[in-house]
Amino acid sequence: MLLRCLRSALHRLLTAAPLSYKIVLYSISRSAPPSEEVFKKLSEIVRNDGLSVLAEILHLTAYDRGLLRKVVMRSLNSILVKLEGYQLDNGLWYENVSYKFATDKGVALRLTLSILEGLLSLGVRNKSVMRAIEALLRLQKPEGYWSGLLRRHYIDYEVTARAIALLHDLMEDYRLRLGIEALRKWIFSSLSSGRCDQPWALPYVILCLVRLGHEEELKARIIDLIELVSRYQLATGDWCRGYRSFMSTFILMLALTDLLNAHEEVVRYIETLVERKRKLLRTIYDRNLLELLRHDIIREIEDAERLLPLNGVKNPKLLAAFSWAYKNSIPRKLMPKRETIELYKGYLQKYSFSSIQEHARTLAEYVVEEVAKHTDRYENLALTMRLYRLNSWNENPLALLRAALLSFPGVTSLCSDLYVLALYLMGLKGLESCSSQIQPPADSKLLIILRRLGMISTPIVVAMRNYSIIRKEVMELSKELFPRAPFLLYSLASIAKKWCLRRTRCVRVTREGLLKCPLFNICTKRRYQ
Amino acid sequence: MRKLDPLRLNIEDHEEEVIERYSTMLQKVGLSTSRPIRSLLLGLLIISLLDSNRWSWRIGGEDAVLEEYWLFVSHVGDIDQELELFSNPDYVETAIEDTNCLVRLSDDARSSFVSTIICYAEFVENLKVNKVEDYALSITSFVLEDLLCRLSPHDFKRKAHMLGRLLAASRRGDSPLEMLRLALMCFPAITHRSANLYLYYLIRVLGVWRSPSVVRELHCPLDPSLLRVLRRIGMLRVRTNRTTYQGYLYRRVQDIARTLFPEDPTKLFILRYVGDSLCRSRRPSCEDCWLFGVCEYYLKEL
């Protein structure tokens, strides 16, 4: 049972987690990432993102012996300079350094612990690290536990477990003993009652106790542990309702692996998925699926062009592309809004352009002046206006174009993704340089094939309720497989159309005989063995 | 419907008295029409912010609000002669250190308050207006051209909805007062409660730019005390105090205000005085209250 919990946590991490988590898992199984371009992408993330992302990456570095460590080591100097800027007067790290101290509920403590775990594992022991360690030890209560900075009588078990696991060599003996005792008391009372008041802390506490030699005690209560873990683990594999953090899922995975001695099982599982991803990449490149997709989409756009009234439109192909994207983004039962198509037609009657930068600028101008009168997409309207005022069409035309498109009534994220992809396939000038920002449209065709290949784990019910969750998951996957051109993942849609969505899925009956799906061997839901 | 007429009469009877009281309160800190318009606008904004957030910022009663205002403003500088000091972040931040309650604000609320004061002070520094229409137009253009790009990503995310609404309203040519209200709500710390309270003090209490057409378009500010009184007299059944601009509770209260007083919906705000002084959440003084005849709570307690 616990093994099943471990497997679902692992599957969730391998499918939906950000790139850095996947890299750490690959290095655990000693397999190389499916795409070799991830190194560059990771370096970009480490260089450009804020303190919380950096802290998360440093935290992961503590569990990594491979690529992530290499990336962090390479930009260690810049990281240390960045961290110095974020350190507060009291020695902790926190993102907002404008005021006296972090008036938070333990965020500064968590960030500091994550950063320290990473830096100490890399062997960094400079002045700011020592200051942070001193600050953490200073904040430990005489009773051995840590609490929030403002909530003094609240025992923060997550922080206590992490701090004890990290600083047990530097702590006074009696305080260490009291701290471990507090953790033991908490976890055993939770195991007895089957519920716990801070479920997010549970993986950290289990990992801390297992690594400090209390493994046997926990194994003696394995039935209660199964009940507790399966109560708080979601069907997706995520840890804890209301606190969906990949980090706690990752720690849970580590804790259960240590507790069950399931290292081989984990390695085998990761290797299988990596192999599947590799085969997927090979199929996409070998069969030249992008050309197939280009051909399909251009034909569909031409069909749409024939049906549209095009009076006075300077660029009928673009109107057809928009109409195609819009119709493909709404459910079949719904009628497309006439107003949306008319508004876009009005834009094409008024403006002409030859590059993506001009297109983004003119569309934003049109949205601010004309579409604003008809729409209720206020957030997107404000974003368009802000990006337009900041003259962002030269540096980031796709962000402006996307915000402007989403300001039209009835236009969804899927529609904007499809439209941008159509523009790329039609060869609009300037889009080649932004190809790393073109996202694969997560439509039903792509989702069905990814789900059958076991590459996404968000349940259909959740995806139907909140499209952005599944979109984000698909984006993470495409970023991992195709860092330079994430939209290439969408070329799988042509396979879905030809095989998965047919009545006889997996095979097509042709004059020459049965034609097997190119991904037949790696499909988890294949039929006709 | 039976209780509407007595309620209306009761409110109209006490209207002058309550307005006079609010006017005296503002005069205590020197906010009257004899002040230059620019410093009056800034002062009113600060006091509306403090007054509308007095529960969430734990400032306390009316006197505490006035004291807090006085401590803050006097530390920054003379609001008439040295208006430019209010757009200096260093002065504003050190002035907060001198106050009793603002100093205890969270990082987030404090930075919102500071940036609101700075941006608004910059706006009023060069302001030259005679009519409410000019004021609405100039604040709208300031928000859409200047403030929009200056907001931090965090503040922008919180205020994007209001900014979009303002842009749409300005393109559709909505009424100046609606644009003014939306433009005020685009400042980081200003909510619909603060914006409506500010307009109430400015137009209804001090009588600046007051005309029947303007007064008709004012919205009644939603205050916890007002909502409590409305609930107790049986006009409102919704339990929550959480309100969003144009949300259900907001629209419901505005409907009540417009039904009772189509010419001046802010007359309903007089009930806030009742809520503060008599109809307190604990131990209400029902015997002294002039609404006991229409109050469901009183009848139930009786």
Interface residues (C-beta under 8 A of the other chain):
Chain A: N96 S98 Y99 A102 T103 V368 E369 E370 A372 K373 T375 D376 R377 Y378 E379 N380 L381 A382 L383 M385 R386 R389 L390
Chain B: S106 D107 R110 S111 L144 E145 L148 C149 F156 K159 A160 H161 M162 L163 G164 R165 L167 A168 R171 R172
